[in-house]
Amino acid sequence: MPIQQKIANSYSQTFKSGRTQPGVFLCSDDVHTTCEPYVVKFRSRVNGNNTGLFFEIMATQLANHFLIYTPKCAIIEICSDLVHSITNDQDLHDRMKNSVGLNFGSKLLTGGVSTWISFAGMTAEQIEQITKIYLFDALIENPDRRKDKPNLLIKEGKLYVIDHESAFAFYYAIGGKADYSFLRRHLFYDLLRNKYKDDKLDYIPFFEKLNLLSDELIEEMSDGIPEEWKRNPLSKVIDHLKRVRDNQDNFIKEINGEFYL
């Protein structure tokens, strides 16, 4: 799962909603190739700075492994020359100036993209998708996909997960102990509880992929991530993933403890 690195060649627009207010840039592998639009999270505005950027990439790599839709990611370099070209927006100029160097970017989804609105008319495939997303967020301890903040896009009926800088919450927890109470506030909690109220949550497809998450694959996912991003959190994230993989009964028990109240 190689991680591409691209250069931001020109600025397009800013998303004003949300705390980080990411910008859309036209990016390329080098100045001679075709540019593509990427949503770039400025390092200076991301929760945890370099650590948050690491969480973004690791979550994207894991989503790809679990066959969960997510925009293609890349490491985006913002150069000083581009910063100097921004003369009519001081706030943008300052955000870029404070983020010169490497940042996290995800390819901009275009053409019939909408944000999550409701659960009306869910297809069987979408039910399968949301079950995987719920378990995925439990695995990476992501408390940031809620009704008031879905962090979910829809294109052609497919659900795309975005924004994972606050994932791996155990990293900041005192003692590093997992706490799954956040699942009660999850975007899909009520929907899945209603669907599975007379049955067990379907873990099998998710665990089939979890069993394939080998030590080598976990290490490979971090290859290509800048050393300064992964230096502090990498070992804790790797240990967590291995612990869940190797102790699935405990993982199920923790999730069920929140799900079947």
N, C-alpha and C positions, 0 to 999 in steps of 0.2 A: 504494500500500500504506500507507494512513494508519495511524498508531499511535494507539490510543486512550489517553486519560489518565483514570484513575478515582481515586476517593477510597475509602480503607479506612474503612468505617463501624463494623465490629465484628470482634472476634477470635473465631476458631472453634477452632483446634487448631494444634499444632506437630508437624512431622515430626522425630522425634528422631534418625533415622539421617542420616549424612552430616555433613560439617564445618560447612556453613552453617546447618543446622537451620531451614529456611524455615517460615513460618507461613501458615496458611490464614485468609484474611480475607473477609468479605462486603463486596463493593465495588460502587460505582455511579458513573455519570457525574456525578451530583450527589446531594444528600441526598434528592431527591424521586423518584428513579427506582428501578426494581426492582434489588435487590442480587443479585450473582452471586458464587460462591466463586472466589477466585484464590489460587494458591500464590505467596506473596510472598517473594522473596529480600531479606534485609535488606542494605542497602548496606554497613553496617559489617562484615558477615561475608563478603562476596563477595571472592574473590581479585582484587586490583587495584582494589577499590572501584568508583569511577565507570567506570574502563576495563573492568572485568569486566561491568558492567551494559551498556555499549555493545556488548561482544562478544555478550552474550546476545541483544540485540535484532537486531543485524546477522545473526547466525546464523539466527535465526527468520525474518527477512525472506528470506534466501537459501534456506532450506529450503522456504518457500512457493513461491519461484520455480521450484525444481527438483521441485516436486510431491511433496515428502517430508512425511509427516504430522508435525505438531508442534502442541502446544496453542496456542491463540490467546494472543497476548501483549498486555500493556498496561503503561503506566507508572502505578505506584500511589503515590499520595501518602499518607503517614502523618502525621497531625496530632498536635500536642502534647496536645490534649484526649483523644484515644484512648489515648495513652501513660498519661496520668494515671488513666484508668479501669482500668488493670491494677494491681491492688493485692495479688494473692495469688501472684504469680510474679515474684520479683525479677530472675531471669535474663532472662525475656521482657521485662520492663519496661526493663531496661538495653539489650537489643538494639534494642528499638523506639526508646528515647530517643536512642541513637547513630545512628539511621537516620531521624530525623524529616526529612520532605521527600520526595523522589522516589526510588522503588525499582522494581525489575523484578518483574513478576508474570506468571504464565501461568495461564490458566483451568483450574480443577481438572477433570480427567477423572473422570467418575462412571459407574457402571453396568457391571459386568463388566470392570473394568480389572485387568490383572495385570502384574507385572514380567517381564522376560526370564528364562527358565529354561534352555531347551535348544533344539537345532536339530531335534528330532524332528518329523516330519510337516510339513515345510515345503511350502507350495504354490508353484506357478509364479509367482504374483503376489508372494508374499513373497520369493522368490529375486530377483525384479526389484527389489523394495524394498531388500533388503539390499545389492545391487550399487550402487544409487544412494546409499545411506547411506555405504558404504565410500568411494566416490569423492567424496562431499560432505565427509566428514571429511578426506580428503586435500586437497581444495581449501582448506578453512578451517584446515588444520593443527590438527586437534583430537585431542590425544593421550589424551583422557579418556573414550573409549568402549572399555572393555576387559572381559575376562571377569570380573574381580573388581569391575568398576564399569560395568555395561552402559549406564546412562543411557538406557534404552529401556523404553517401556511398550507393552502390547498391548491393543487394544480391538477386538472384532469382527474379528479377524484382521489388523488394520492395525497397523503398527509406528510408534510415535510417538517421535521423538527429543527429548530434554530435556537441560538442563544444558550450557551452552556457554560458561561464564565463562572456561574455560581454553583456548578455541579461539584461533586466530590466533597460535599460539605463536611465529611468526617475529618478532612485535612485541618480544619480550623477548630474542631471540637476538642474540648479539654479531655485528655485521655484517649482521644481518637475513637471513642466508642460509637458504633452505628446507632442512629436514632431515626426510626422510620415513621415517627408520628406525622411528619410532613405529608405523608401519603393521603391523609384525611382531607387535605386541602388541594389534592391533585385535580387537574382539569377533568380527568376521566373517572375519578373515584366513585361518584354517585351513579354514573351510567353503568359501570362495571358491577357495582354492588347490586344494582337492580337486575342486571342480566343474569348474574351468577348467584342470586339469593337462594336458589334451591339446588345449587350445584357448586362444584369446586372451580375456582379460577383455573383456566387452562394454561398450565406451565410448560407442557411438553414441547411445543415448537421452540420456545425460548431456551429451554434447557438443552435441547439438542445442539443449538448453536453455542451455548455456554460451554458445553463439554468439548467443543472444538477450539476453544480459546486456550491454546497451548502456551506454555511459558515462552517458547520461541516467538510465537505470534504476538504476544503482549509486548515483548521487547522490540519486535519489528515495528510495531505501531508507533513507537517513540523515535525510531530512526528518522533523521532529517529534521527533527524539532530542535530549534536553537538551544545550545547548552545552557544559556542564561535563563531560558524559560523553564527548563525541566530540572535544573540542578537541585532545587529544594523539594518539589512535590513528587518527583518520579518514583522514588522508592516506596513511598506510602501508597501511591495509586497502584503500583504493581502488586504490593503485598495484599491490598484490599481485594483486587480482582482475583488473585489466586485463592484467597481465603474463601470468598463466596463460591467460586467454582468448585473448590474441594470440600465445602461444607453446605451443600445445597439444602439439606434438611433444615439446618438452622436458618437459612435464608427464607425458606418457605414459612417456617414457624414465625419469624419476625413479621413477614408481610401479612400472613393470615391473622396475626394478632391485631393488626390495624384494620384489616379488611372485614373480618367477621366479628365485629363488636357486638 
